[in-house]
Amino acid sequence: MDQPQETISGLIERITFHNEETGFCVLKIKVKGHKDLVTVIGSLPTVNAGEWVEAEGIWIQDKQYGQQFKSQQLRLTPPTTLEGIEKYLASSLIKGIGPRYAKKLVQTFGQDVFEIIEKTPNALQKIPGIGSQRQQQIIAGWADQKTIRNIMLFLHSYDISTTRAFRIYKTYGNNAIQLIKDNPYKLAAAIRGIGFVSADKIALQLGIRQDSLIRARAGLHYSLTNGIRDGHCGLPISLLLSTTQNLLDINEEILQQALDIELQIGTIIQDYIDDVPCVFLQEFFSTEKGIAEILRKLQSAPLPWPDIDIPNTLQEIEEKNGIALSSSQQQALTQALSNKITIITGGPGVGKTTLLRSILQIFKTHKMALTLCAPTGRATKKMYEATGFEAKTIHRLLNINQETGLFTYDDRFPLSCDVVVVDEVSMVDIPIMYALLKAIPKHAALILVGDQDQLPSVGPGQVLEDLIASKAIPFIHLTQTFRQAASSEIISVSQSINKGILPPLTGYGTDSDFFFIEAETPEITMKTIIDLVQKRLPTKLGYSPFSDIQVLCPMTRGGIGTKALNVELQKALNPPTTNSLQKFGSWYSVGDKVMQIENNYQKEVYNGDIGIIQQINLEENEIKIDFEGKIIDYDLQELDEIVLAYAMTIHKSQGSEYPVVIIPLLTQHYAMLQKNLIYTGITRGKKLVILVGQKRALAIAIHNTKVQKRWSMLETRLKSSL
């Protein structure tokens, strides 16, 4: 017999859990007639302690958590009791009010506090500590939370999560609901994490017809943009139309009509790749064309340095540094001194660093102004340590203008330098390469350094591969492994993998820098990794779990993905306390290792930057994060840009080195098991690399050499323009 529905109501004492992606929450509420707090489980887009909740549902007995009230529907109302009002205001809801000021406000104004904030906010200054600045913070925070709540309730009815609702508010501000109603398809293009399906659902419910041209045009743009997220710069027309037709379930004639409109107005451009008719978003079409044109102009200009006696210079640099360059290093140095543009590639241990340091020393002797850069902060740090020359990230080098969102340095205001050296070029995508090339003065030389066997860029294009394949730019690949590097198992294992050969997985001595620990299940793999990070490596070898050890995963989701590993590693290394903060489905504590996951030009922190939480201030609703000595303030609503970083994907680790790398490898990672992925992960380790998992998963990855073809015109344009 079905249990009858009941209705209970009460004050929310605390929020045990709230997943802002799904809305699922576990609440502790004070219900009249119940001695103990009642555990209520249900779903809400947003919830705060102190609110009054009415729940409809049934009582259940959970084996682990005991009696709970499982609600089918939860309804919130603002608090009316003094206790509820204080909890509500103290819940980090409004910037400028934390637990201390919440108590003062309730003591001073009682139940009228909300009306005071809304209608007579000058009265707030009666409270010691609240001056005009904090008063304005409270007024703005109160207005923002009302707007955000309205937006959340509107979007929640379309199954849009709270996390994404915050992003929508940050993007569109107070006019978000009206802008969404005008064209909901903008959400799919502008908001990270909102796909076309969600935007389309809103559009159809708002009355946009399934076969309308606005829907067809939005679908085409989404399919092209989705291709760009997969690394393409364009797509074959046939693939674009079939993909969009499957997405929209719409007549192909309407799609063709929509494509014709886009081609006519110029937002989409048609061209050919190997006789295949393709289309490109106008931005990427122009960008690839611009890269080829700039490289042609750079290459045609004279060298910025005077004639160099290369044989004597080679001998002098070897004597100065007490080294003997290999024949391939000498050839690469000769090419770099003889050409305006040079590409140098090679894996670990082949002498790229020694070669680059020698080239830079020669240029310095000839008084060349040098500019060194790389895609990430960790890569620039590695570059400086290896060469002794200052390096900057490409973003910092080009200097973003916070008002316009554009780079300060470009073709109208170029950099002041004679030689530009770019390391980790395999990571550089089409838009960033174009931005950098525009800023290089026409007289300057360009040296591109990287490892062609690593993963391609996360962003669109395959810049390094296309530059090499075009054969339009002098290129040399270093292969000779030097004696010191040859003793490293990390290097020998990575070289075996790169050749498609399964390396030995046993027989390594205690002083080896590579180990394989077999673990056949996700549970054993997780337990082994936690034990290594928390106990074995710190105790036996003295490695710090925070600064030395980095767990790298093939993928984000799954039982052994970054999300699951970060939760478990945080529990083991820095478990949440009463002073911790829960936001966007994650706990944050002082000391947590975190990563920025999108470029924030205002704060000058970029995708992939790693930091440590230094302070959590619930009074000001802020946290402070230390990014290698640079302290950045985050409002609590900005924490959707931050994730825990005890574990990260191998893709995110590109351009970095860590003393110790641990990589889980299981067949459940099948979709991502590729040779270049494992090669990239292993070569991130400097002193020790440990693989944990299944031998067959490693074998699958090593023998999977199929890399998805990226649709790009750069190689073709380079061949025709240089």
Secondary structure, DSSP 8 states (H G I E B T S, - for coil): -----EEEEEEEEEEEEE-TTT-EEEEEEEETT-SS-EEEEEE-S---TT-EEEEEEEEEEETTTEEEEEEEEEEEE---SHHHHHHHHTSS-STT--HHHHHHHHHHHGGGHHHHHHH-GGGGGGSTT--HHHHHHHHHHHHHHHHHHHHHHHHHTTT--HHHHHHHHHHHGGGHHHHHHH-TTHHHHHSTT--HHHHHHHHHHTT--TT-HHHHHHHHHHHHHHHHHTT-SEEEHHHHHHHHHHHHT--HHHHHHHHHHHHHHTSEEEEEETTEEEEEEHHHHHHHHHHHHHHHHHHHS--SS----HHHHHHHHHHHHT----HHHHHHHHHHHH-SEEEEEE-TTSSHHHHHHHHHHHHHHTT--EEEEESSHHHHHHHHHHHSS-EEEHHHHH-B-TTT-SBS-SSSS----SEEEE--GGG--HHHHHHHHHHS-TT-EEEEEE-TTS---SSS--HHHHHHHHT-S-EEEE----HHHHT-HHHHHHHHHHTT-----S---TT-SEEEEE--SHHHHHHHHHHIIIIIIIIII---TTTTEEEEES-SSSTTSHHHHHHHHHHHHS---TT-EEETTEEE-TT-EEEE-S-BTTTTB-TT-EEEEEEEETTTTEEEEEETTEEEEEEGGGGGGEEE-SEEETGGGTT--EEEEEEEE-GGGGGG--HHHHHHHHTTEEEEEEEEE-HHHHHHHHH---------SHHHHHHHH-
